[in-house]
Amino acid sequence: MATPIALVDCNNFYASCERVFQPSLRGKPVVVLSNNDGCVIARSNEAKALGIGMGDPWHLSKATFEKAGVIVRSSNYTLYGDMSARVMRTLGEFSSRMEIYSIDEAFLDLSGFERDPRTHAQQLRQTVLQWTGIPVSVGIAPTKLLAKAANRVAKKTPECGGVLSLMSSDAQTSALASLELTDLWGVAGRMAKRFAELGINTPLELRAADARFMRDRLGVVAERLVLELQGIPCLRLEQVTPDRKSIVCSRSFGRPVQTRTEMEQAVATYAARAAEKMRRQRLATSSLVVFVLTNKFKPTDPQYTVQQLVQLPVATADTAKLIRAARWGLSKIWKDGFRYKKAGVMLLDLGPASNVQTDLFHQPDDGRSRARMAALDALNARFGRDTVCYATSGVKRGWKLRNEHVSARYTTNWDELLRV
C-alpha cells in the first residue's frame, strides 16, 4: 500500500490571521493589502464572492470597497509569521516527518495511517482550528503533486468537509477531471502552452502521456509531472530546508525619495533587516547588491533604475560592516533629480557563518562582533523591531511605506496584546 502524503494549506491565511483576534470580522468580506497599501494580496471567501480579484489596486477600488462594506487591512507580516509558526508546531504533533513548503503550507508523511488517513486528517484539521484559530484544508494522495490537487478540490468542494483523499485510482480520476491543466502544481501558462502543442490540454491527458516521451521532448520536469500524476513519487519530503542562496530586503517608499540622506537611511535599514534574517539562519555573506528605481508607472517622471554589486573582502554577518558596504554601493549609483520609488539590498554568496574563508589582510567576525550582534537581535526580538538600531538608519523615517490599516501585533508585542 502506498504511503499517504498530506498537503495542509491554511485557508485565506492572511485574512484568517486577522480574524483570529478580531471576531467581528468573521462572516464579513476582508481583504489584505500588499506593502505600501498597494493592491489586494489576500481575500476572505466573502470578498471573493463579491468579485474582488487578486491584485486589484486599492487606490482604484477604495470607493467600491467602502460601498460594499469590505474591511481592509494592511499587511502585518509580524503577526502572520508568528501565526504560521504556531500552525506548523501544531502540525508537527501529527507527523514525525514534515516539510514546511511556505508560510501557509506543509507536506506531512502519514506513514502508519494508511488504513484511514482521512480520519487522522480530520482530527488534525480540528486541532489546528482549536489551538490556533486558523482553518485549514487537507489533501491526501500517494504523491506531492496529487496531494496538491486533492487540497485544491477540497477547498472548493464543501461536501469534502475540508479533507479529500486521493489514495485510490478512481478518486484521482474524478478529481483530475474537475481541474484545469493550469490548476496543477508547477504548470503555469508557459508550460501549459508547450503541452498544448503536443495535444495535451487536461490533467487526465497529461497523466495518460508517456513519461519517457515527455522527458525527451520537454525535459525531466515534464517527466516528473507525468509520473507524479500516475501515482509514482518523484518529489520527496525535504525535512531540512537547504541554505538560502540569497536574501533580499526591499520596500516601496510611502512617498518619493529625492534626497541622498533619506536614501542612505532606507538602504541602511534594509541592510540591517537583511542581516538579521541572515543571522537567524547562521549564515554570512561575501557580497551584496544595492538597487534603486523610480516609478515606471509615472512615465512623465524621469526614469532611472540601477544596481551596484559590492564584493566584501571576507564574508560577514555584522550589520555595521554590511551597512558600510551598502552605503558605499549607493554612493556609486546615486543621482540627484529623480523621484525614487523603491530601493533594496540583496545579500549574495551566502555560506555558513562558522566556516568563513579568511585571507592575509582581513579577518572574519570576531567574538566581540558576534556577541554584539547577538545582543542586538535579542533586544529587538524582546522589545520590538528597531528598539536598538544604527543611527544611520534614521529616526523619523518619513519615507517608510504606508500601512494605514494595519492591525496590532497581538502575539509578539507586549504593548499590543489583545484586550478583553
N, C-alpha and C positions, 0 to 999 in steps of 0.2 A: 504494500500500500504506500502511495506517495506521501511524503511529509508535507503537511499543510503549512503554507506561509500566509500570514495575515498582514494586510496593509491597514493601519489605523490612521485615519485622517480626521482632523478636527473640523467640524462644520463651521464655515464662515468665521474662521478663527479670530480675526481682529475684532469683528463685530461681537462675537461671543464673549471675548475678554471684557469688552466694555459693559456687557450686560451682567456679568458676574457680580459686580459691586454696585450696579445701578439697576435694580429690578424693575424700575419704572420704564425701562427701555424695552422690556420683553413684550412681544406682540406688536411692536411698532417698527416702522421702516428706519433702519440705521445704516449710515454709510460712514466709512473711514477714509480720510483724505491722505494723499501722499505728502512727502516732505514739502514744506512751504505752502501747505493747503492748496496743492495744485489740481489734482484730479482724484477720482474715486478709485481706490485700490481694494476695497472690501465692502460687501453688501450683505445685509440680512436677507432672509427669504422674502420678507415683506417688501424690501426695497427692490429686489429682483422682480417681484410681481408687478411693480409699478413701471417696469421697463427701463429702470436705471441700469446703464451698462458700465462695465469696467472701463476706466479711462475717461469717463465723462468729465469735462473740465468744470471745476467749481465756479469759476468766475462767470461762466455762461449758464450754469444751471441753478444758480442761487435762488432766483425768483421762483423757478419751477419747484425746487425742493421745498421752499417755505410754503408755497401754496398747497403742496401735497402732504405737509406735515412731516417731512423727512427730518430725522435727527442727525446732525452732522458732528463728527468727532475728528480731531486732528490725530495724526499718528502718535502713538505712545509706546515706542519700542521698548522702553524700560519695563513697562507693565507686561507687554506681550512676551518679552524674553523670559521673565520670571514665571509667568503662567505656563509657558512652554516647558520650562524645566520641571514644574510640578506635574504636568501631564506625563512627561517622559519617565519621571521617577515612579509614577503610578503604574505605567505600562510595564516597567521592569519587574513588578510583582507578579506578572502573568506569563513571563517567559525568561528563560535563562540566557537566550540569545536574541539580541535586538540591534537593529541598525537604525539610528536616527537619520532620516533622509532629509528632513527640512525642519523648519521651526514648528510646523504643524502636522508632520507625517513621520511614521516609523513603521518599519517592517519587523515582524515578530516571527520567530520559529516556534511553531506549535507542536513540536515533537512530543509524543505522549498523549496527544488529544486527537489522534487520527479517527477514532470511532465517533466522536461527537464534538468536532471543533466549534460548531455553531453555538452550542450551549456555553462553552468556555468564552466565546467572543461576546455573547450577550451579558455574561457576568462582568467581563472586562468593561464593556460599554457602560453598564450601570454604576460600576465602581468609579470610573473616571468622572462621570457626571456628579456622583455624590461627593467625591473628595475634592474636585476642582471646580465644578460648575460648568465645565466645558462639554458640550455634546459632541460625540464622535460617531463616525461610520466605519464599519469594518468589512473589508473584502477578503475572502479566504480562497486560496487556489494552490495548485502544486508549483506554480512559478510566480515570480515577481510581476511579470507583465500581466498575467491573468488576474493576479490579486488586485492590481491597479484597476483593471477593467471591472472586476467584481465590486470594488469600492465605488466606482463611478455609477454603476447601476443601482447599488444600494442607496446612494444619496438621492437619486432621482425617482426611486420607487417606494412610496410609503408602505406598501404591503410587505416589504422586506424587514421592516422594523429596525432599520439601521445596520443589518448584518446580512450578507449574502455569501453563500459558499458555492464555489465552482469546482468542487472536487470530482464531479462526475462529468463525463463527456457530453451528455445531454444538456446539463446545466450550462456548460461552456458554450455550446452551440446556440442555445437560447439567448444567452447574454450577449454574445458577439453579434448576433443577428440584429440586436436593438441598437448597436453603436455604429457611428460613422468611422471611417478609416482614421481620420484625424483625431478621434477620441482616444486612440491607443497611445500609450506612453511611448514617447520617442518618435512619433510620426507627426511631423509638422507639415506645413504646406509644401515645402520643397521636396521632402521625401515622398509625400503623397503623389506629387506630380510625376516623380520618377516611377512610382508603382503604376500609376495610370498609363504610362507609356508602354507598360508590359501587360496591360489589360487587367490590372488588379485594382478594384475600386471599393472593396468592402473588407472588413476584418476576416470574414469567412473565406473569401477568395485568397487572402494573404495566408491564412492557415493552410489552405489546400496546396499552396505553391511548393515546388521542390526546393529544399533548403540549399543543396549544392549549387543548383542553377542560380539562385538568388545571390549566393556568395560570389559566383563568377561574374555576374552582371553588375551587382551593386555593392559588393563588399561584405565584410564579416558582420557589420551591424544588421544588415538586412537578413542575413542567415540566422542570427540570433533571434530576431523578431519572429521569424517563422517557427523556429524550434520552441521558443517560449510559448507561442500560441498553441503548439501541438502538445504542450504539457511536459516538455523536456527542459529542465532547469539549466540555464546558461549563466545567469546572474546570481552570484552567491551573496549572502548577507555579509556586509562589511561592519564587523563589530568594533574595529579600531579605525577611527577616522584618520585618513592619511594627512600628513602635514600639508598645510596650505602652501601654495607657491607664491602667492601674493596677498596683500591686504590693502584695501582701498578705503579711505575716508574722504568723502566728497559731499558737498551740500550746495544747493542753490541759495542765494542770498535773499533775505527778506526785502531788500531794496538794492538797486545797483550800487556797486562799489566803484569809486572813482579815485580814491587816494591810495597811495602806496602803504601808508601807515595801517589803514584798515585791512588791506590785503595781507600784510605781514601778520596781523593779528589772526586773521582767518587761517592762513597757512600754518601758523604755529599751533593753533587749536587743533587742526586736523592731523598734524603730525603727532601731537600728543595723544590724541584718541587712537590713532592707528598703532602707536607704540604700546598703548595699554592693551589693546586687543592682542598684539603680538606676544607680549609678556605672558598673557593668560595661557598661551599655548607653548610657553617656554621656548620661543624662537628668537632669532636675531636676524638682522638684515644687513646686507653689504651694499645695497644700492636703493635709491628711491627716485621717483618721478614726481615733479611738481607740474601741475597744469592749471591754466586759467582759460576762460572763454566768455565771450559776450553772448547776448541773447539772439539766436538765429531767427527767432520768430518776430523780431523787430528789424526788418530789412532796411528801415530808414536810418537806423543807427550804424555807425562804423563797426565793422566786424573784425574780430581778432581772436584766433584760437591757437594756442601754442603750448608746448610742454618742454620740460628740461630734465634730462637724466643726470643724476648726481651719483658718482661712484664713491663709496666710502673706503678708506684705507684698510679698515678692519671691521668685520661685522659687529653690530652693536644692538643693544636693546635699551640704551639710555636715552630718555626723552630729550634731555638737553642737547646731546650730540645730533639727534635727528632734527630738532628744531633749527639748530645752527645750519645744518646741511640744507634743509628745506628753504630757509631764508636766503641762503646763497644761491640756490637754484632759481628762486623768484627774482633775485636781482639781475639774473641773466636774461630774463624774458619780459620783465615789466616794461610797459609802455604807457605813458600818460595819454589822456584824451579819449579813453574808452570807458564805456559803462559796462563793467564786468558783472555777469550774471551768476557765475559759478566758479569754484576753484576746488582743488583736491590734492591729496598726497597719496601716492601708491608706493608701498614697500615691496621690493622685489628681492629675488635671490635669498629666500628665507631658508634658514637651517637651524639645527638645534643650538640653543644658546650655550649649552655645556660643551660644545665641540667647535670652537671658533678658531680658524687658522690665523696665526699671527705672522708678523714679519720682523725684520731687524729694527725698524724705527717706530712701530706702532704696536701697542698692547691692547688686548681685549678689555672689556669692562672688569674693573677690579671689585674687590669685596665691598668697598665703600659705595661704589656706584650701584651694585646690586641691592645693598641694604637701603640706599636712598630711594630706589625705585619701588622696592617692596613696601616701604613706609608710605610713599606717595599713593600707591594703589590701595593700600589698606585704609588709609584715611578717606579717600574718595569713595571707596566701597561702603564704608560705615556711615559717613555723614553726607553723602551725595556728590554727584559729579562736580568737578571743579571747585570743591571745597579748598583744595590746595592745587595751585596751578602756577605756571611760569608767567611772569609779568608781561612778557612779550605777547601773550595770548590776549591781552586787553582785559578791561573790566566791564565797561558798558556794552560793548559788542552790539552796536546798533545795526549791524549787518546780519545778525542772526536770522535764521529762517522763521517765517510766520507759523505759528501754531495757536491760532486764536480760539480753537475749540478743543484744546487738549484736556483730557480728564486727569484725575490725580494718579500718582504712582502709589496705589493703595498698599502694595506688598513690599516696597523697597525703601520707603522714606517715612521716618517717624512722624514728620510734620503733616503727612498726607494720609495717615491711616483713616480707615472708614469710621465715621462717627454715627452712632445709632441713638 
